[in-house]
């Protein structure tokens, strides 16, 4: 088994890594019908695309705004106009459920005397609500948002922000964990020891950066440290 040596902190992506982003459409799926899964996928796709496009355009808006824009696109693309549905989905997004193994996995990482942090595109209020709702607030030493930087991942400025807040100077002493392949690879290219959580059966993207390890879920993480 690959071991990550010299770790001083474990930094986690939030959406898709800790929290199930497809939960809202799954909950309302019976009401929406067979389009629900496709809407959820398109919502997530556009949410990510809009973060990258806004970063390139230099026109930042926080993740709540971007998430709403992406949902509007997905609903319109599928001809869904039901009154109140958009607000209900956005409310559910604030309180996304954590994946089943997350809490126990974080406790195991903490037991290894590791500092823990979230580094997310989410706005501070979104992250605070999600972390508290999932009962994870005591398992993180800090929760960091890109709003402090004004640009989205995978900008190097975001990963550097985590080092500054954690007061860590050796980039290789940070374990960065993400289920988003582009995020894990960008973090690896930055210099973190990146762990990709393969929740979705994805291959590495054709971009720079190679994760040190690929695991199936977070239950495997503590054994690497």
Backbone as numpy.savetxt, mean C-alpha at the origin, in Angstrom:
# Nx Ny Nz CAx CAy CAz Cx Cy Cz
16.55 -20.76 3.29 15.72 -19.55 3.29 16.59 -18.30 3.29
16.25 -17.35 2.45 16.96 -16.07 2.41 16.75 -15.32 3.71
17.83 -14.81 4.29 17.73 -14.02 5.50 18.09 -12.57 5.19
17.38 -11.64 5.79 17.68 -10.23 5.66 18.53 -9.82 6.85
19.79 -9.52 6.59 20.74 -9.23 7.66 20.81 -7.74 7.96
21.03 -7.43 9.21 21.29 -6.04 9.62 20.09 -5.13 9.57
18.90 -5.67 9.69 17.70 -4.84 9.61 17.53 -3.99 10.87
17.18 -2.73 10.66 16.87 -1.83 11.77 15.41 -1.41 11.77
14.72 -1.61 10.65 13.30 -1.24 10.58 12.63 -1.97 9.44
11.35 -2.27 9.62 10.52 -2.82 8.55 9.48 -1.77 8.18
9.47 -1.40 6.93 8.57 -0.36 6.42 7.59 -1.01 5.45
6.30 -0.76 5.68 5.25 -1.44 4.92 4.46 -0.47 4.05
4.21 -0.88 2.82 3.17 -0.25 2.03 1.83 -0.58 2.69
0.81 0.21 2.44 -0.49 -0.01 3.08 -1.50 -0.68 2.16
-1.86 -0.01 1.08 -2.99 -0.45 0.25 -2.59 -1.59 -0.68
-3.25 -2.73 -0.49 -2.92 -3.93 -1.24 -1.92 -4.81 -0.52
-1.20 -4.25 0.44 -0.21 -4.99 1.22 -0.76 -5.35 2.59
-1.22 -4.34 3.31 -1.86 -4.56 4.61 -3.39 -4.62 4.49
-3.92 -3.76 3.62 -5.37 -3.59 3.52 -5.89 -4.07 2.18
-7.04 -4.73 2.22 -7.66 -5.31 1.03 -8.44 -4.24 0.28
-7.87 -3.75 -0.80 -8.48 -2.64 -1.54 -9.73 -3.05 -2.31
-9.93 -4.34 -2.47 -11.11 -4.79 -3.21 -12.29 -5.12 -2.29
-12.11 -4.90 -0.99 -13.17 -5.18 -0.04 -14.47 -4.43 -0.27
-14.42 -3.12 -0.56 -15.67 -2.37 -0.75 -16.57 -2.94 -1.83
-16.01 -3.25 -2.99 -16.84 -3.80 -4.07 -17.29 -5.22 -3.77
-16.48 -5.95 -3.00 -16.89 -7.29 -2.61 -18.11 -7.23 -1.69
-18.11 -6.26 -0.78 -19.23 -6.13 0.14 -20.52 -5.74 -0.58
-20.40 -4.87 -1.56 -21.59 -4.39 -2.27 -21.84 -5.15 -3.56
-21.04 -6.17 -3.80 -21.16 -6.93 -5.03 -22.57 -7.45 -5.32
-23.26 -8.02 -4.32 -24.60 -8.52 -4.59 -25.58 -7.45 -5.09
-25.36 -6.21 -4.64 -26.22 -5.12 -5.08 -25.85 -4.64 -6.48
-24.56 -4.67 -6.78 -24.08 -4.12 -8.05 -24.20 -5.13 -9.18
-24.00 -6.39 -8.84 -24.12 -7.42 -9.87 -22.79 -7.84 -10.46
-22.81 -8.46 -11.63 -21.60 -9.05 -12.21 -20.52 -8.04 -12.59
-20.85 -6.77 -12.64 -19.84 -5.76 -12.99 -18.92 -5.43 -11.81
-19.26 -5.88 -10.61 -18.56 -5.42 -9.41 -17.06 -5.68 -9.46
-16.67 -6.88 -9.85 -15.25 -7.21 -9.86 -14.49 -6.37 -10.88
-15.07 -6.17 -12.04 -14.42 -5.36 -13.07 -14.32 -3.90 -12.63
-15.36 -3.39 -11.98 -15.32 -2.02 -11.46 -14.20 -1.88 -10.44
-14.07 -2.86 -9.55 -13.04 -2.80 -8.52 -11.65 -2.78 -9.12
-11.43 -3.63 -10.12 -10.11 -3.67 -10.78 -9.80 -2.35 -11.48
-10.80 -1.80 -12.16 -10.59 -0.54 -12.87 -10.38 0.61 -11.90
-11.09 0.60 -10.80 -10.93 1.62 -9.76 -9.48 1.64 -9.27
-8.97 0.46 -8.95 -7.60 0.37 -8.47 -6.60 0.78 -9.55
-6.83 0.32 -10.77 -5.92 0.66 -11.88 -5.84 2.17 -12.07
-6.99 2.83 -12.11 -7.01 4.27 -12.34 -6.47 5.03 -11.13
-6.71 4.52 -9.94 -6.17 5.15 -8.74 -4.65 5.24 -8.82
-4.01 4.14 -9.19 -2.56 4.13 -9.33 -2.10 5.00 -10.49
-2.76 4.86 -11.63 -2.38 5.66 -12.80 -2.44 7.15 -12.49
-3.45 7.57 -11.79 -3.60 9.00 -11.50 -2.50 9.50 -10.56
-2.03 8.64 -9.65 -0.91 9.08 -8.80 0.34 9.29 -9.64
0.59 8.37 -10.56 1.79 8.50 -11.40 1.67 9.69 -12.34
0.51 9.86 -12.96 0.32 10.96 -13.90 0.42 12.31 -13.21
-0.18 12.43 -12.03 -0.10 13.70 -11.32 1.34 14.00 -10.89
2.08 12.96 -10.52 3.48 13.18 -10.15 4.28 13.68 -11.34
4.05 13.08 -12.51 4.76 13.52 -13.71 4.34 14.91 -14.16
3.05 15.22 -13.98 2.53 16.52 -14.39 2.89 17.63 -13.40
3.29 17.25 -12.18 3.56 18.25 -11.16 2.30 18.90 -10.62
1.19 18.15 -10.65 -0.10 18.67 -10.17 -0.61 17.72 -9.09
-0.15 17.93 -7.88 -0.47 16.99 -6.81 -1.87 17.23 -6.25
-2.53 16.13 -5.93 -3.77 16.14 -5.14 -3.67 14.95 -4.20
-4.27 15.06 -3.01 -4.08 13.97 -2.06 -4.81 12.71 -2.48
-4.51 11.62 -1.79 -4.96 10.30 -2.21 -6.48 10.14 -2.11
-7.10 10.87 -1.21 -8.55 10.82 -1.11 -9.19 11.38 -2.39
-8.65 12.50 -2.86 -9.12 13.12 -4.09 -8.90 12.17 -5.27
-7.70 11.62 -5.36 -7.37 10.72 -6.46 -8.25 9.47 -6.43
-8.49 8.95 -5.24 -9.33 7.76 -5.10 -10.75 8.04 -5.58
-11.26 9.21 -5.26 -12.59 9.60 -5.73 -12.66 9.77 -7.23
-11.64 10.40 -7.80 -11.60 10.56 -9.26 -11.56 9.20 -9.96
-10.77 8.29 -9.41 -10.65 6.96 -10.01 -11.97 6.19 -9.93
-12.65 6.32 -8.81 -13.95 5.66 -8.66 -14.97 6.24 -9.64
-14.98 7.56 -9.76 -15.89 8.19 -10.71 -15.66 7.65 -12.12
-14.41 7.50 -12.51 -14.08 6.97 -13.84 -14.61 5.55 -13.98
-14.34 4.71 -12.97 -14.72 3.30 -13.05 -16.24 3.13 -13.12
-16.97 3.89 -12.32 -18.43 3.79 -12.33 -19.00 4.27 -13.66
-18.47 5.39 -14.15 -18.95 5.93 -15.42 -18.63 4.96 -16.57
-17.44 4.37 -16.54 -17.04 3.45 -17.60 -17.96 2.25 -17.70
-18.54 1.87 -16.56 -19.43 0.72 -16.54 -20.91 1.13 -16.48
-21.18 2.41 -16.68 -22.55 2.88 -16.75 -23.34 2.75 -15.46
-22.64 2.84 -14.33 -23.31 2.72 -13.03 -23.61 4.12 -12.50
-24.87 4.39 -12.28 -25.29 5.75 -11.87 -26.17 5.73 -10.62
-26.19 4.63 -9.91 -27.08 4.50 -8.75 -26.77 5.57 -7.69
-27.78 6.29 -7.27 -27.63 7.37 -6.29 -27.10 6.83 -4.97
-26.08 7.49 -4.46 -25.54 7.14 -3.15 -24.47 6.07 -3.16
-24.32 5.35 -4.28 -23.36 4.25 -4.32 -21.93 4.75 -4.19
-21.62 5.83 -4.88 -20.26 6.36 -4.82 -19.88 6.71 -3.38
-20.75 7.42 -2.66 -20.45 7.82 -1.28 -20.29 6.60 -0.39
-21.10 5.58 -0.62 -21.01 4.37 0.20 -19.68 3.65 -0.03
-19.26 3.59 -1.28 -17.98 2.93 -1.58 -16.81 3.72 -0.99
-16.85 5.03 -1.07 -15.78 5.85 -0.51 -15.72 5.70 1.01
-16.86 5.62 1.64 -16.89 5.42 3.10 -16.29 4.08 3.47
-16.62 3.04 2.71 -16.04 1.72 2.96 -14.53 1.73 2.75
-14.07 2.55 1.81 -12.63 2.60 1.54 -11.86 3.16 2.74
-12.50 3.99 3.51 -11.84 4.54 4.69 -11.54 3.48 5.74
-12.35 2.43 5.75 -12.21 1.40 6.78 -11.98 0.04 6.15
-11.01 -0.01 5.27 -10.66 -1.27 4.62 -10.23 -2.30 5.65
-10.58 -3.54 5.40 -10.17 -4.61 6.29 -8.72 -5.01 5.99
-7.99 -5.35 7.06 -6.65 -5.91 6.88 -6.77 -7.35 6.42
-5.78 -7.81 5.67 -5.73 -9.22 5.28 -5.63 -10.07 6.55
-6.12 -11.31 6.51 -6.26 -12.12 7.73 -4.99 -12.31 8.55
-3.84 -12.41 7.87 -2.61 -12.72 8.61 -1.87 -11.49 9.11
-2.35 -10.30 8.78 -1.56 -9.08 8.99 -1.25 -8.83 10.47
-2.23 -8.87 11.32 -2.01 -8.51 12.72 -1.00 -9.43 13.39
-1.18 -10.72 13.21 -0.25 -11.69 13.81 1.15 -11.55 13.22
1.22 -11.28 11.93 2.52 -11.12 11.27 3.26 -9.90 11.81
2.54 -8.80 12.00 3.17 -7.60 12.54 3.63 -7.82 13.98
2.86 -8.55 14.75 3.27 -8.86 16.12 4.55 -9.68 16.12
4.67 -10.61 15.18 5.88 -11.43 15.09 7.10 -10.60 14.70
6.90 -9.63 13.81 8.00 -8.74 13.42 8.42 -7.86 14.61
7.45 -7.34 15.33 7.75 -6.52 16.52 8.51 -7.35 17.56
8.17 -8.62 17.67 8.83 -9.50 18.63 10.31 -9.69 18.31
10.69 -9.40 17.07 12.11 -9.46 16.66 12.83 -8.15 16.94
12.19 -7.28 17.73 12.75 -5.97 18.13 12.98 -5.06 16.93
12.11 -5.20 15.94 12.18 -4.34 14.76 11.27 -3.13 14.92
11.77 -1.98 14.50 10.91 -0.81 14.39 10.03 -1.00 13.16
8.80 -0.53 13.25 7.87 -0.73 12.14 7.25 0.60 11.74
7.02 0.73 10.44 6.41 1.96 9.92 5.60 1.62 8.68
4.62 2.46 8.42 3.92 2.45 7.14 4.45 3.60 6.31
4.67 3.35 5.03 5.01 4.41 4.07 4.03 4.27 2.92
3.10 5.20 2.82 1.96 5.01 1.92 1.63 6.25 1.12
1.00 6.01 -0.03 0.41 7.10 -0.81 -0.78 7.72 -0.10
-1.37 7.00 0.84 -2.57 7.49 1.52 -2.36 8.80 2.23
-3.42 9.59 2.31 -3.35 10.83 3.08 -3.32 10.49 4.57
-2.81 11.38 5.43 -2.74 11.08 6.85 -4.07 10.68 7.47
-5.14 11.37 7.11 -6.44 11.04 7.70 -6.93 9.67 7.24
-6.71 9.33 5.98 -7.09 8.01 5.47 -6.33 6.91 6.20
-5.04 7.10 6.36 -4.22 6.09 7.01 -4.57 5.93 8.48
-4.80 7.05 9.15 -5.16 7.00 10.56 -6.45 6.21 10.76
-7.45 6.48 9.92 -8.72 5.78 10.03 -8.57 4.30 9.74
-7.83 3.96 8.69 -7.65 2.55 8.31 -6.90 1.77 9.38
-5.83 2.35 9.88 -5.00 1.66 10.88 -5.78 1.43 12.17
-6.50 2.45 12.61 -7.30 2.31 13.84 -8.46 1.35 13.65
-9.12 1.43 12.53 -10.26 0.55 12.25 -9.85 -0.92 12.25
-8.64 -1.19 11.76 -8.14 -2.56 11.69 -7.46 -3.00 12.99
-7.37 -2.10 13.97 -6.75 -2.45 15.24 -5.25 -2.64 15.17
-4.61 -1.90 14.26 -3.17 -2.05 14.06 -2.36 -0.89 14.64
-3.02 0.08 15.26 -2.35 1.32 15.64 -1.20 1.11 16.63
-1.25 0.09 17.46 -0.17 -0.13 18.43 0.98 -0.94 17.85
0.86 -1.33 16.60 1.88 -2.18 15.99 2.83 -1.40 15.09
2.64 -0.08 14.99 3.52 0.75 14.18 4.13 1.87 15.00
5.43 2.07 14.81 6.10 3.18 15.49 5.78 4.50 14.82
5.51 4.46 13.52 5.11 5.68 12.83 4.37 5.32 11.55
3.50 6.23 11.13 2.74 6.07 9.90 3.06 7.28 9.03
3.70 7.04 7.89 4.22 8.11 7.04 3.42 8.20 5.75
3.10 9.41 5.37 2.33 9.67 4.15 3.15 10.46 3.15
2.89 10.24 1.88 3.56 11.01 0.84 3.16 12.49 0.89
2.10 12.80 1.62 1.68 14.20 1.71 2.77 15.08 2.32
3.66 14.48 3.10 4.78 15.25 3.67 5.80 15.61 2.60
5.74 14.93 1.47 6.71 15.15 0.38 6.07 15.86 -0.80
4.79 15.59 -1.03 4.07 16.25 -2.13 4.23 15.56 -3.47
4.61 14.29 -3.45 4.72 13.51 -4.67 4.50 12.05 -4.30
4.04 11.24 -5.25 3.70 9.86 -4.96 4.86 8.90 -5.22
4.78 7.74 -4.58 5.67 6.64 -4.97 5.42 6.32 -6.44
6.47 5.95 -7.18 7.79 5.50 -6.72 8.89 6.58 -6.74
8.56 7.82 -6.50 9.61 8.85 -6.43 10.61 8.49 -5.33
11.88 8.66 -5.63 12.93 8.40 -4.64 12.76 9.31 -3.42
12.16 10.48 -3.62 11.96 11.39 -2.50 11.09 10.77 -1.41
10.16 9.90 -1.82 9.28 9.26 -0.84 10.05 8.26 0.01
10.86 7.41 -0.63 11.63 6.43 0.12 12.68 7.12 1.00
13.24 8.20 0.51 14.21 8.97 1.30 13.54 9.58 2.53
12.29 9.97 2.38 11.53 10.54 3.49 11.43 9.55 4.65
11.24 8.28 4.34 11.16 7.26 5.39 12.48 7.17 6.15
13.59 7.20 5.44 14.89 7.16 6.10 15.09 8.35 7.03
14.68 9.53 6.56 14.84 10.72 7.37 14.00 10.66 8.64
12.76 10.20 8.51 11.88 10.11 9.68 12.33 9.03 10.66
12.84 7.94 10.13 13.33 6.86 10.99 14.73 7.14 11.52
15.37 8.17 10.98 16.74 8.55 11.35 17.71 7.38 11.12
17.57 6.79 9.95 18.43 5.70 9.53 19.27 6.19 8.35
20.58 5.95 8.43 21.48 6.45 7.38 21.89 5.35 6.40
21.85 4.10 6.84 22.23 2.98 5.98 20.98 2.45 5.28
20.86 2.75 4.01 19.65 2.39 3.26 19.40 0.89 3.28
20.47 0.09 3.30 20.32 -1.36 3.25 19.85 -1.96 4.56
19.70 -1.15 5.60 19.22 -1.66 6.88 17.70 -1.52 7.02
17.04 -1.11 5.94 15.58 -1.00 5.92 14.99 -2.13 5.09
14.09 -2.88 5.70 13.30 -3.88 4.99 12.02 -3.20 4.53
11.79 -3.18 3.23 10.59 -2.56 2.68 9.69 -3.64 2.12
8.42 -3.61 2.51 7.49 -4.69 2.17 6.31 -4.14 1.39
6.06 -4.70 0.21 4.93 -4.25 -0.61 4.41 -5.38 -1.47
3.09 -5.40 -1.66 2.47 -6.35 -2.58 2.34 -5.77 -3.99
2.71 -4.52 -4.15 2.70 -3.88 -5.46 4.09 -4.05 -6.07
4.17 -4.79 -7.17 5.48 -5.13 -7.73 6.30 -3.88 -8.06
5.66 -2.86 -8.65 6.38 -1.65 -9.02 6.95 -0.94 -7.79
6.24 -1.01 -6.68 6.66 -0.36 -5.44 7.84 -1.11 -4.82
7.72 -2.43 -4.75 8.81 -3.23 -4.20 10.08 -3.08 -5.04
9.92 -3.05 -6.36 11.09 -2.92 -7.22 11.71 -1.53 -7.14
10.89 -0.51 -7.05 11.43 0.85 -6.91 12.17 1.00 -5.59
11.62 0.41 -4.54 12.29 0.45 -3.23 13.61 -0.30 -3.28
13.64 -1.42 -3.99 14.88 -2.17 -4.14 15.91 -1.36 -4.92
15.46 -0.71 -5.97 16.36 0.13 -6.76 16.90 1.30 -5.94
16.09 1.78 -5.01 16.54 2.85 -4.11 17.63 2.35 -3.17
17.58 1.06 -2.84 18.60 0.49 -1.96 18.07 -0.27 -0.77
16.75 -0.22 -0.55 16.15 -0.99 0.53 16.26 -2.49 0.23
16.24 -3.31 1.27 16.08 -4.74 1.10 14.58 -4.99 0.96
14.13 -5.15 -0.26 12.70 -5.19 -0.55 12.17 -6.62 -0.54
10.99 -6.74 0.05 10.27 -8.01 0.06 8.94 -7.79 -0.67
8.72 -8.57 -1.72 7.45 -8.46 -2.44 6.49 -9.54 -1.96
5.29 -9.11 -1.58 4.25 -10.04 -1.16 3.42 -10.37 -2.40
3.47 -11.62 -2.81 2.83 -12.01 -4.07 1.38 -12.41 -3.82
0.56 -11.44 -3.44 -0.86 -11.71 -3.16 -1.64 -12.00 -4.44
-1.19 -11.47 -5.56 -2.00 -11.47 -6.77 -1.43 -12.30 -7.91
-0.39 -13.09 -7.62 0.20 -13.94 -8.65 0.84 -13.17 -9.79
1.48 -12.05 -9.45 2.09 -11.20 -10.46 3.57 -11.50 -10.65
4.08 -11.24 -11.82 5.51 -11.30 -12.09 6.13 -9.94 -11.77
7.45 -9.92 -11.61 8.13 -8.64 -11.47 7.88 -7.82 -12.72
7.75 -6.51 -12.53 7.60 -5.62 -13.68 8.93 -5.47 -14.40
8.87 -5.04 -15.64 10.09 -4.84 -16.45 10.63 -3.43 -16.20
11.00 -3.20 -14.96 11.59 -1.93 -14.55 12.79 -2.24 -13.66
13.66 -1.24 -13.41 14.81 -1.49 -12.55 14.39 -1.89 -11.14
15.25 -2.67 -10.49 15.02 -3.06 -9.12 14.56 -4.50 -9.00
15.22 -5.25 -8.11 14.89 -6.66 -7.91 14.69 -6.92 -6.42
13.49 -7.33 -6.01 13.27 -7.64 -4.59 14.22 -8.74 -4.12
14.62 -8.65 -2.85 15.47 -9.71 -2.30 14.70 -11.02 -2.20
13.42 -10.91 -1.82 12.61 -12.10 -1.55 11.19 -11.86 -2.04
10.55 -12.92 -2.50 9.12 -12.89 -2.80 8.44 -13.90 -1.88
7.42 -13.44 -1.14 6.70 -14.32 -0.22 5.21 -14.31 -0.59
4.51 -15.33 -0.13 3.10 -15.45 -0.49 2.20 -14.54 0.34
2.53 -14.39 1.61 1.80 -13.45 2.47 2.71 -13.04 3.62
2.22 -12.15 4.47 3.07 -11.58 5.50 3.43 -12.54 6.62
2.77 -13.68 6.69 3.11 -14.66 7.73 4.54 -15.18 7.59
5.12 -15.04 6.42 6.48 -15.51 6.17 7.54 -14.49 6.54
7.14 -13.26 6.83 8.11 -12.17 6.94 9.03 -12.31 8.15
8.50 -12.58 9.31 9.32 -12.62 10.52 10.43 -13.65 10.41
10.19 -14.73 9.69 11.20 -15.76 9.52 12.39 -15.32 8.67
12.24 -14.21 7.97 13.33 -13.70 7.14 14.28 -12.78 7.90
13.84 -12.32 9.06 14.58 -11.29 9.79 15.48 -11.92 10.87
